[in-house]
Amino acid sequence: MRAEFFHALFWLCVGIITTSSSTRYSLGSFSDPGPGALPFVLGLVFILLASIYVVKSVLASAPRDPTRSFTIGTGWRKTVWIIVALVVSAIVFESLGFLITVFLLIAVSMLLMEPRRWMLAVFMGLASSLGSYVIFDIWLKVQLPRGILHL
């Protein structure tokens, strides 16, 4: 089996789980959707697209390419480091605060992916943290952790 088939099956399972989980909440009506409506519709979209992808991967007549088989590639180290960065950011979120944590998470993640572009990583970290701060804290009035600097 090709890797595309397994990718499609994974997303098909995500769609089925999302759709079935969303039925625990009220779906509401078309004019007044409930909290389960959006995940239900998104789950259906996942199911539809993944089903198309499954059929397409099964019907593909291309010969099997051994370089595209279901194996762990060379980028797995970056993936592990990104997951570590996410876990660390979740742990220090309350103590460091929203601004510092988001800045560090974005900057470190970008540096892990493209180590030579550190100025872009710093800029994107600043833009992401300040932009999301303005949207969530100032505009939507969501209480965000202030952290050690009380920002």
C-alpha positions as CSV (number, residue, x, y, z in Angstrom):
1,M,0.0,0.0,0.0
2,R,1.1,3.5,-0.7
3,A,1.6,6.2,1.9
4,E,-1.2,8.3,0.3
5,F,-3.7,5.6,1.1
6,F,-2.7,5.5,4.8
7,H,-2.8,9.3,5.0
8,A,-6.3,9.3,3.6
9,L,-7.4,6.6,6.0
10,F,-6.0,8.7,8.9
11,W,-8.0,11.8,7.8
12,L,-11.1,9.7,7.3
13,C,-10.8,8.5,10.9
14,V,-10.4,12.1,12.1
15,G,-13.5,13.0,10.2
16,I,-15.5,10.1,11.6
17,I,-14.4,10.8,15.2
18,T,-15.0,14.6,14.9
19,T,-18.5,14.0,13.4
20,S,-19.5,11.5,16.0
21,S,-18.0,13.5,18.9
22,S,-19.9,16.7,17.8
23,T,-23.2,14.9,18.2
24,R,-22.8,15.1,21.9
25,Y,-23.6,18.8,21.7
26,S,-26.6,20.4,20.3
27,L,-26.5,20.9,16.5
28,G,-29.2,23.5,16.6
29,S,-30.9,24.6,13.4
30,F,-29.7,26.2,10.2
31,S,-30.7,29.6,11.3
32,D,-29.5,29.1,14.9
33,P,-26.6,26.7,14.9
34,G,-25.6,25.1,18.2
35,P,-22.1,24.4,19.6
36,G,-21.9,21.1,17.8
37,A,-22.7,22.4,14.3
38,L,-19.3,23.6,13.2
39,P,-17.4,20.4,14.3
40,F,-20.1,18.3,12.7
41,V,-19.8,20.1,9.3
42,L,-16.0,20.1,9.5
43,G,-16.1,16.4,10.2
44,L,-18.3,15.8,7.2
45,V,-15.9,17.9,5.1
46,F,-13.0,15.7,6.3
47,I,-15.0,12.5,5.5
48,L,-15.8,13.8,2.0
49,L,-12.3,14.9,1.1
50,A,-10.6,11.8,2.7
51,S,-13.0,9.5,0.9
52,I,-12.1,11.1,-2.4
53,Y,-8.5,10.8,-1.5
54,V,-8.9,7.1,-0.6
55,V,-10.7,6.3,-3.9
56,K,-8.1,8.3,-5.8
57,S,-5.2,6.5,-4.1
58,V,-6.7,3.1,-4.8
59,L,-7.5,3.8,-8.4
60,A,-4.1,5.3,-9.1
61,S,-2.4,3.2,-11.8
62,A,1.1,4.5,-11.1
63,P,3.7,1.8,-10.2
64,R,4.8,1.6,-6.6
65,D,7.6,4.0,-5.8
66,P,9.8,2.6,-3.0
67,T,11.0,6.1,-2.1
68,R,7.4,7.1,-1.3
69,S,6.5,4.2,1.0
70,F,5.2,4.6,4.5
71,T,8.5,5.2,6.3
72,I,9.9,7.8,8.7
73,G,11.6,10.5,6.7
74,T,14.6,12.6,7.6
75,G,12.5,15.5,9.1
76,W,11.4,13.5,12.2
77,R,13.9,15.3,14.4
78,K,12.4,18.7,13.6
79,T,8.9,17.3,14.3
80,V,10.0,16.0,17.7
81,W,11.6,19.4,18.6
82,I,8.4,21.2,17.6
83,I,6.4,18.9,19.8
84,V,8.9,19.5,22.7
85,A,8.5,23.3,22.1
86,L,4.7,23.0,22.3
87,V,4.8,21.0,25.5
88,V,7.3,23.4,27.1
89,S,5.2,26.4,26.1
90,A,2.1,24.8,27.6
91,I,4.0,24.2,30.9
92,V,5.4,27.7,31.2
93,F,2.3,29.5,29.8
94,E,1.0,30.7,33.1
95,S,4.4,31.7,34.6
96,L,5.9,33.5,31.6
97,G,2.6,34.9,30.3
98,F,0.9,35.1,27.0
99,L,3.2,37.6,25.1
100,I,6.5,36.0,26.0
101,T,5.3,32.4,25.5
102,V,3.8,33.0,22.1
103,F,6.8,35.0,21.0
104,L,9.2,32.3,22.1
105,L,7.1,29.5,20.6
106,I,6.8,31.1,17.2
107,A,10.4,32.2,17.1
108,V,11.8,28.9,18.2
109,S,9.5,26.9,15.9
110,M,10.6,29.0,12.9
111,L,14.3,28.7,13.9
112,L,13.9,24.9,14.2
113,M,12.4,24.8,10.6
114,E,14.8,27.4,9.0
115,P,17.8,28.1,11.2
116,R,19.3,30.7,8.8
117,R,16.4,33.1,8.9
118,W,16.6,34.3,12.5
119,M,15.5,37.9,11.7
120,L,12.3,36.6,10.1
121,A,11.7,34.3,13.1
122,V,12.1,37.2,15.6
123,F,9.8,39.4,13.4
124,M,7.2,36.8,13.1
125,G,7.3,36.0,16.8
126,L,6.8,39.7,17.6
127,A,4.1,40.1,15.0
128,S,2.2,37.0,16.1
129,S,2.4,37.7,19.8
130,L,1.5,41.4,19.5
131,G,-1.2,40.7,16.9
132,S,-2.9,38.0,18.9
133,Y,-2.6,40.1,22.1
134,V,-4.4,43.0,20.4
135,I,-7.1,40.7,19.0
136,F,-7.7,38.6,22.2
137,D,-6.9,40.9,25.1
138,I,-7.7,44.4,23.8
139,W,-10.5,43.7,21.2
140,L,-12.2,40.6,22.6
141,K,-11.4,41.3,26.3
142,V,-10.2,37.7,26.9
143,Q,-8.2,37.3,30.1
144,L,-4.7,36.2,29.2
145,P,-1.9,35.2,31.6
146,R,0.2,38.3,32.4
147,G,3.3,36.3,33.5
148,I,6.4,37.5,35.3
149,L,6.6,40.8,33.6
150,H,2.8,41.6,34.2
151,L,2.4,42.6,30.5
